[in-house]
Amino acid sequence: MWLLSKLRAVIGIAIQQLRHDRGRTILAVLGICLAVLSMTLLGSVGLGVVETGQEKFDASGRDLWITGGAVQLAPGAGGGFENTLYDAHNVSSEVEQRDAVQTAVPMAFQTVYVSPNGSDFDTLIGTGAPARGGSVQITRGNGFSSRDIHYADGTYNGTMTHEVVISPQTAELYNVGVNDTLYIGGTIGNARNNEFRVVGISPTFSQFLGTPTVIVHLSELQEITGTTANDKATMITIDVQDSASIAAVESDIQSAYPEYQVRTNREQLQATLERQAVLLAAGGSLVILAAIAGIALTTNLLLSLVYQQRRTLAALRAQGAAASTLVGVVGTQALLLGVGGGVLGAVLTVPAIRVLNIVAEAVVGFENVVSIQPWILLGGIVIALLIGIIGALTAGWRVSRLSPLEQLS
C-alpha cells in the first residue's frame, strides 16, 4: 500500500508539473510525434515500394531479366532514352533456342509524341514489345495480328503493321477505342507521318510502368524513334521452362553474355533500389534527425522544469524526500511525454499514409504504394518511449546532482 501510494503521488506531481508548463509540454509531445511520424511514414514508404516492386515483377510472368545496365536519359537522342542492350533481336533469338527457356522477349521504352488528330501532341511512354500471348492481358479488342515482320532479319524493310495497343489511361486521355487511330512518332514531324490503328486495350504495361503507355512492335518503335542502328533495346525478359532451375539458367546465360547483367525478379528489384541509394540514405537521415530533435525537445523541457523548480526540489530534499522520488517524478514526466507523442504519432500515421497514397497515385500512377503495417506503428511507439527514457535519464542525472544547501542559501 505504501509503495502504491508513493507511486500515485509521483504520477500526480509529474502530471501537475506538465500541466503547469503547457507550452513546453505541447512542444515536446509534438517533437516526439514528429520523430514517430517520420519513422513510420518513411518506413511505410520503403516497405510499400519494395512490396509494390515485387508485385509488379511477379505479375510480369517473367523469371529472368537481361539488361545492358541502367537506362540513361539521352536528351539529344530520338526517344529521350539511351537503351544499352544491343543486337536485341538476335540475342533474344539465341537465348530462346535454349532447351530450358520457354520465351525470350526483347523490349524497349522510349518517349514518343502522341496525338489523336495530328495537331495537338503529348509525350507518352512508348513500349516496343509483342502485345500478344498469355503474358499480356487484353481487356478490349485483340493483340497484334502478326509477329514483328518489319524487322525482316535486321533490314527493317518489312511491312509496318501500324498497329498499336494502348493502356486504359491512354484510351481515357484521348477518348479513343478499338479501331480508332493515333499519330505516334519520335518527333512531331515523324508522328504526323505515322498513323497507328488501335487494335486493343491492355493494362499490362501501364501497371508495370505506372503511366499511360502505347505499345507497338519493337522494330516499329525503333523505326519511328530513329533507333534502328545496332538494334537497341532496354531489356530482354525470359520465361524459364517449369522443369528448369532458374538459378542454373541464369548462370548459363550470364556466362554466355558476360557483357550484360542477368537477374532474377528479386535481383532486378534490388538493383533498382540500389540506384536510389542516395534517396534512401536521405530518408534514413531524416529519421535520425527527427529522433534527435525529439530527444532534444524532451530533454530541454525536463531540464527546464528541473531548473525552474530547483528551489522546490531542493526544499523537498532538505525535508527528507528521497532522491529516488524526485528522479521518479522527472522520469514519469519523460515517459508520459514519450507515450503521448508516440500514440499521437501512430494515430496520425494512418490518415497521413492515405494522403501519401493519393499523392503517389497522382504522381507515379501506382496505387497503395505506402503500406500500413501494425509492426511499423508499434515500432514508432517504441522509438517514442526510447526518446522519453533518454530524456528521463538526462533529467534524472541533473536532479540527483541538486544540492539543497547551494539552492536554498
Residue pairs with C-beta under 8 A, 6 or more apart in sequence:
6 325
10 325
10 328
10 329
10 332
11 332
13 329
14 329
14 330
14 332
14 333
14 336
15 336
17 305
17 309
17 329
17 333
18 25
18 333
18 336
18 337
19 25
21 301
21 304
21 305
21 308
24 300
24 301
24 304
24 305
25 301
25 337
27 297
27 301
28 297
28 298
28 300
28 301
28 337
28 341
29 337
29 340
29 341
29 344
30 297
30 341
31 293
31 294
31 296
31 297
31 298
31 341
32 294
32 297
32 298
32 337
32 338
32 340
32 341
32 342
32 345
32 384
32 387
32 388
33 341
33 342
33 344
33 345
33 348
34 290
34 293
34 294
34 345
35 287
35 290
35 291
35 293
35 294
35 341
35 345
35 383
35 384
35 387
36 294
36 341
36 342
36 344
36 345
36 346
36 349
36 380
36 381
36 383
36 384
37 290
37 345
37 348
37 349
37 352
37 380
38 286
38 287
38 290
38 291
39 287
39 290
39 291
39 379
39 380
39 383
40 345
40 346
40 349
40 376
40 377
40 379
40 380
41 349
41 352
41 353
41 356
41 370
42 283
42 284
42 286
42 287
43 287
43 376
43 379
44 349
44 353
44 356
44 370
44 371
44 372
44 373
44 376
45 283
45 356
45 369
45 370
46 280
46 283
47 371
47 373
47 376
48 368
48 369
48 370
48 371
49 273
49 369
50 269
50 273
51 371
52 366
52 368
52 369
53 269
53 272
53 273
54 265
54 266
54 269
56 207
56 208
57 265
57 266
57 268
57 269
58 265
59 207
59 208
60 135
60 208
60 237
60 265
61 134
61 135
61 239
62 135
62 237
62 238
62 239
62 265
63 238
63 239
63 240
63 246
63 249
63 264
63 265
64 237
64 238
64 240
64 246
64 249
64 250
64 253
64 262
64 263
64 264
65 235
65 236
65 237
65 238
65 262
65 263
65 264
65 265
65 268
66 85
66 91
66 95
66 235
66 236
66 237
66 238
66 253
66 257
66 260
66 261
66 262
67 84
67 85
67 234
67 235
67 260
67 261
67 263
67 268
68 83
68 84
68 85
68 86
68 259
68 260
68 261
69 84
69 261
70 84
70 275
71 81
71 82
71 83
71 84
71 109
71 234
72 81
72 82
72 84
73 80
73 81
73 82
74 80
74 81
74 82
77 227
78 110
78 186
78 187
78 225
78 226
78 227
79 110
79 111
79 112
79 126
79 186
79 225
79 226
79 227
80 110
80 111
81 109
81 110
81 111
81 234
83 108
83 109
83 110
83 227
83 232
83 233
83 234
84 232
84 234
85 91
85 106
85 232
85 233
85 234
85 235
85 236
85 260
86 230
86 231
86 232
87 230
87 231
88 106
88 108
88 218
88 231
88 232
88 233
88 236
89 106
89 148
89 151
89 154
89 218
89 219
89 231
90 154
90 231
91 106
91 236
91 257
91 260
92 104
92 105
92 106
92 236
93 104
95 101
95 104
95 236
95 238
95 253
96 103
96 104
98 249
98 252
98 253
99 241
99 244
100 240
100 241
100 244
100 245
100 248
100 249
100 252
101 238
101 239
101 240
101 241
101 244
101 249
102 239
102 240
102 241
103 133
103 135
103 238
103 239
104 236
104 237
104 238
104 239
105 129
105 130
105 236
105 237
105 238
106 128
106 218
106 233
106 235
106 236
107 127
107 128
107 129
107 218
107 233
107 234
107 235
107 236
107 237
108 127
108 128
108 129
108 218
108 221
108 222
108 227
108 232
108 233
108 234
109 125
109 126
109 127
109 128
109 209
109 234
110 125
110 126
110 128
110 186
110 221
110 225
110 227
111 123
111 124
111 125
111 126
112 123
112 124
112 125
112 126
112 184
112 185
112 186
112 191
112 214
112 221
112 224
112 225
113 121
113 122
113 123
113 183
113 184
113 185
113 186
113 187
113 188
113 190
113 191
114 121
114 122
114 123
114 124
114 170
114 174
114 182
114 183
114 184
114 191
114 214
115 121
115 122
115 182
115 183
115 191
116 174
116 175
116 176
116 180
116 181
116 182
116 183
117 183
118 183
118 191
118 192
118 195
121 183
121 188
121 191
122 173
124 170
124 211
124 212
124 213
124 214
125 209
125 211
125 212
125 213
125 214
126 184
126 213
126 214
126 215
126 216
126 221
126 225
127 205
127 209
127 213
127 214
127 215
127 216
127 221
128 215
128 216
128 217
128 218
128 219
128 220
128 221
128 222
128 233
129 136
129 205
129 215
129 218
130 136
130 143
130 144
130 147
130 148
130 217
130 218
131 138
131 143
131 144
131 165
131 200
131 202
131 204
131 215
132 143
132 144
133 143
135 204
135 239
136 143
136 165
136 202
136 204
137 202
137 203
137 204
138 165
138 200
138 201
138 202
139 168
139 201
139 202
139 203
140 177
140 178
140 200
140 201
141 165
141 177
141 178
141 179
141 198
141 199
141 200
141 201
142 199
142 200
143 165
143 199
143 200
143 202
144 161
144 163
144 165
144 199
144 217
145 161
145 163
145 199
146 161
148 217
148 218
148 219
148 220
149 158
149 159
149 161
150 156
150 158
150 159
150 160
150 161
150 217
150 219
150 220
150 223
151 158
151 217
151 218
151 219
152 158
154 231
156 219
156 222
156 223
156 228
158 219
160 194
160 220
160 223
161 217
161 220
162 194
162 195
162 196
162 197
162 220
163 196
163 197
163 199
163 216
163 217
164 182
164 184
164 196
164 197
164 198
164 199
164 214
164 215
164 216
165 198
165 199
165 200
165 201
165 202
165 214
165 215
165 216
166 176
166 182
166 198
166 200
166 201
166 202
166 212
166 213
166 214
166 215
167 201
167 202
167 203
167 205
167 206
167 212
167 213
167 214
167 215
168 201
168 203
168 206
169 206
169 211
169 212
169 213
169 365
170 176
170 206
170 212
170 213
170 214
171 177
171 198
171 201
173 212
174 182
176 182
176 198
177 198
177 201
178 198
178 199
178 200
178 201
179 197
179 198
179 199
180 197
180 198
181 195
181 196
181 197
181 198
182 195
182 196
182 198
182 214
183 191
183 192
183 194
183 195
183 196
184 191
184 194
184 196
184 214
184 216
184 224
185 191
185 192
185 193
185 194
185 224
185 225
186 224
186 225
186 226
186 227
190 224
190 225
190 226
191 224
194 224
196 214
196 216
202 215
205 213
205 215
206 212
206 213
206 365
209 365
210 364
210 365
210 366
211 364
211 365
216 224
218 233
219 228
221 227
222 228
222 231
222 232
238 249
238 253
240 246
240 249
246 264
247 264
250 262
250 263
250 264
253 262
254 260
254 261
254 262
261 271
263 271
273 280
291 383
291 387
294 341
294 384
294 387
295 387
295 390
295 391
298 334
298 337
298 338
298 387
298 388
298 390
298 391
299 390
299 391
299 394
299 395
301 337
301 391
302 330
302 333
302 334
302 391
302 392
302 394
302 395
303 394
303 395
303 398
305 330
305 333
305 395
306 313
306 330
306 395
306 398
306 399
306 402
310 402
310 407
311 407
311 408
313 326
313 399
313 402
313 407
314 402
314 403
314 404
314 406
314 407
314 408
315 404
315 408
316 325
316 326
317 323
317 326
317 402
317 404
318 404
318 408
323 399
323 400
326 399
326 402
327 396
327 399
327 400
330 392
330 395
330 396
330 399
331 392
331 395
331 396
333 392
333 395
334 388
334 389
334 391
334 392
334 395
335 385
335 388
335 389
335 392
336 388
337 388
337 391
338 384
338 385
338 386
338 387
338 388
338 389
338 391
339 381
339 384
339 385
339 388
341 384
341 387
341 388
342 380
342 381
342 382
342 383
342 384
342 385
343 381
343 384
345 380
345 381
345 384
346 377
346 380
346 381
349 372
349 376
349 377
349 380
350 372
353 370
353 372
356 369
356 370
357 367
357 368
357 369
357 370
360 366
360 369
360 370
361 367
361 369
